[in-house]
Amino acid sequence: YFSFNCFILHTYIENVLLIKTNLMNKKPIILGIESSCDETAASIITENEQGMPTILSSIVSSQVDVHKEFGGVVPELAARSHMEKIDLITKKALDESGVKMEDLDAIATTAGPGLIVCLSVGLSFGKAMASSLKKPFIAVNHLEGHALSPKLNSELNYPYLLLLISGGHSQFLSVEGLGKYKRLGTTIDDAIGEAFDKTAKMLGLGYPGGPNIEKFSKLGDKNFFKLPEPIINRAGCNLSFAGLKTAVLRESKNIKEDLQLKYNLAASFQNTINKILLKKTKEAMMQFRNKTSLKEEIPFIVAGGVAANQSIRENLTEVCMETNFIPLFPSLKFCGDNAAMIAWAGIKRYKKKLTNKLDFVAKSRWPLDPSARYLKGPGLKF
């Protein structure tokens, strides 16, 4: 107990010394706030002399217990939980970092995309802090946070190819610089994380679905069920998971309470996801090389909550070995929604003077590539 407290005290002193050094050298110190879905998070980040991030604190409060009985996120309950926790979580982030509020250089808050009722809580809180402290306010695109998240634990230069896979998004992007994104492909229906969660719900494997599918897949035969691979040989590197989800629903009705068959179906589902990602990733890599004319090894970034899935990591690492790309993943704690990635995006925007007015509104949709065509709904043609 004594050793643990000494460690905490030592870490606190180190943070205070770093803060004083950064204040003298004008290194920005940014508070990030995240509330786009069911995680209430706050983080304080600065830079070291090499321009790499130094995470002074990163606090994430999960709402798994709140939504477990419903098998998915209930927006109204999520928003209420954010309202109850956001002040406490922010205070905890400040206390752990050793930063005083007046020493913050800016407040960066997720402004979209996400659930409007949830976004509004964090956005209003961030605006109020920025206004009361008379500090710049930065509205951060949640997807940009994910796109930059690998920079939290690894050195990374532009351009790079990004596969963003989460509960609400599945897309391939060419990342050419801060604010410069070109979408190469996207899902035309469900996001991959949504497919994982709904498959887990159909099989009665519990919530959150993604981790449980991965867990129970290890107990099943991945080749037991033959499942469809929608648009696998067309539509470039666009993705589709609705047909796969429907096939799982059909099979799940036939297996009733047979646990082994449930595990087999979970394993077959995950294996099919990996086969789809393998084929579509190779297509995206070819498009990226043709677009950039880069010949040497190119970084391939996989970010978002689903990037924590170990089988997907292994599958995509093998693809990179075949195609001369360098696989890079965020640390597991930065795959899911967190405020460290929001604060880091905030630092990058702050240094370029990309701040926002306090009348900035929350956005349920906010594509990184505003010129990309919206590809959802019936009647799509490729």
Helices and strands as residue ranges (DSSP letters): H 2-24, E 30-34, E 39-47, E 53-62, H 64-67, G 68-70, H 75-97, G 101-103, E 106-112, H 116-133, E 137-141, H 142-148, G 149-152, E 160-165, E 170-177, E 180-186, H 192-203, H 209-217, H 242-255, H 259-292, E 298-303, G 305-308, H 310-323, E 325-328, G 332-334, H 340-351
